[in-house]
């Protein structure tokens, strides 16, 4: 009886270990690159688990103004769950570090996100942006 109980305990412990390892892989960082004329974002993203950073879409990387002499600023824009766009502003002529979590405050876990890197060309000309990237949990 003692060997059977030890075997069952070992099997349960192994299942919990490997189950936790697979959950950790699901929340790991993935590479993300976006580029358009005058702007470049290079970094990573991941989906935060429930109750961590509001279960949001987390990005971490660098936002670069690649045409410093054009007089225009750069920014990231993102939205979750089809709400309005949120901007993370860059700095003209510089590369900045961006670490931001986009989330839907009405739910425990955000499931959809869209993001772009853009160059702000003012009110008279349309901004130019990278291809719209869509993500689903």
DAJO-V124686 format. One record per residue. N is the residue number from 1. PHI is phi in whole degrees, -180 to 180 (none if undefined). Layout:
N:PHI, N:PHI
This chain:
1:none, 2:-66, 3:-67, 4:-64, 5:-64, 6:-66, 7:-64, 8:-65, 9:-61, 10:-65, 11:-65, 12:-65, 13:-62, 14:-65, 15:-62, 16:-66, 17:-63, 18:-71, 19:-64, 20:-67, 21:-66, 22:-70, 23:-66, 24:-67, 25:-66, 26:-63, 27:-102, 28:-80, 29:-78, 30:-126, 31:-70, 32:-145, 33:-129, 34:-139, 35:-145, 36:-150, 37:-56, 38:88, 39:-143, 40:-147, 41:-118, 42:-134, 43:-178, 44:-143, 45:-140, 46:-158, 47:-92, 48:-77, 49:-73, 50:-51, 51:68, 52:-115, 53:49, 54:59, 55:62, 56:-90, 57:-92, 58:-105, 59:-119, 60:-149, 61:175, 62:-118, 63:-112, 64:-121, 65:-85, 66:-87, 67:-124, 68:-63, 69:-92, 70:-86, 71:78, 72:-113, 73:-90, 74:-124, 75:-160, 76:-103, 77:-129, 78:-147, 79:-146, 80:-125, 81:51, 82:66, 83:-78, 84:-68, 85:-78, 86:-115, 87:-108, 88:-116, 89:-80, 90:-94, 91:-129, 92:-58, 93:65, 94:-138, 95:-111, 96:-122, 97:-89, 98:-121, 99:-136, 100:-141, 101:-115, 102:-99, 103:-148, 104:-105, 105:-68, 106:-89, 107:-130, 108:-81, 109:-147, 110:-73, 111:-118, 112:-135, 113:-148, 114:-133, 115:-150, 116:-146, 117:-106, 118:-135, 119:-110, 120:-83, 121:-102, 122:92, 123:-84, 124:-91, 125:-121, 126:-68, 127:-67, 128:-106, 129:-130, 130:-68, 131:-58, 132:-67, 133:-103, 134:-114, 135:-132, 136:-129, 137:-67
